[in-house]
Amino acid sequence: MGSCLESQSKEQTQPESDRTGGGKSMEIKGSVIIITGAARGLGKAFAEALLDRGAKICVADIDSEQGQSTVAELQAKHGEDSVIFVSCNVTSDDDFKAVWDATVEKLGPVNVLINNAGIGNEQEWDKTVAVNLGGCMRGTLLALDRMGTNKGGSGGVVVNISSIVGVKANPFGPVYSATKHAIIGLVRSLGVSIFHLLTYTLFPVLYHQLLFSKALL
């Protein structure tokens, strides 16, 4: 992809396009993309859609059994050279760096990071903050270090997954909602010219999955 000379904060994407980026465009086909929390749910859906457009995907997830099963399913359709699984706890700096290194080794230089991993646990609120917000911050800062043009990188894109409850009140999950509000603040603050990476936010609507079914337990 072309060098990203400035960072731009975007709160919408263009799903109808096969390009992503600001003033500099990038073809999805052939791009190398890391997706955290991609063993199931939205992360898996992102992986499937991007693979269909010719991207190469690293499925990074703490659930190794489900992650390997998902990758086996995706490899059967797209080939073993198009998608890999790497175990990742997004609260660990070492894990994140290991995912990045393994992706470069097996698929090539990383162009896009999608920080999708998240949980909904109002009782263990500190864990929810560590995964949802800490994971996004950790991944974004690593991407700035590895892809930033000011660090010798070729530029790239980071997509941080927020939620509709990042812009609306959520009385049933205030901690979860707070983490999603904070992600928006992170992306907006990165959208200034001192940063050398494109950052985006997505706002998925609520849908039934394991995360929400266990959120209030």
Beta strands, then each sheet from edge to edge (+ up, - down):
strand 1: 9-10
strand 2: 19-20
strand 3: 26-27
strand 4: 32-36
strand 5: 56-61
strand 6: 83-87
strand 7: 112-115
strand 8: 157-161
strand 9: 198-202
sheet 1: 1+ 9+ 8+ 7+ 4+ 5+ 6+
sheet 2: 2+ 3-
end
